[in-house]
Amino acid sequence: MDGHDTDDPKQSTADMTVFVQNLLQQMQSRFQTMSESIITKIDEMGGRIDELEQSINELRAEMGVEGSPSPSVPSKPNPESKSPEDSA
């Protein structure tokens, strides 16, 4: 009718391709922004943890317990100890 009936499937496919490409680019941009935000927050948390660790070490030094083991490192049982039944 308007002379474009034979081009409609090709035009529709081209339009859909452009739409999908634009959508994928938008998604990629959003994921990149999210990724950068997450990395920034992780870096900030790492800095805060370092500051906290330094403060804890300073407090421990003030209290005079610098030589004692850190409470975050539990002592492990000796794996070398075996019952007599194991050696038989």
Secondary structure, DSSP 4 states (H G I P E B T S, - for coil): --S-TTTHHHHHHHHHHHHHHHHHHHHHHHHHHHHHHHHHHHHHHHHHHHHHHHHHHHHHHHHT-TTSPPTTSPPPP-TT---TTTT-
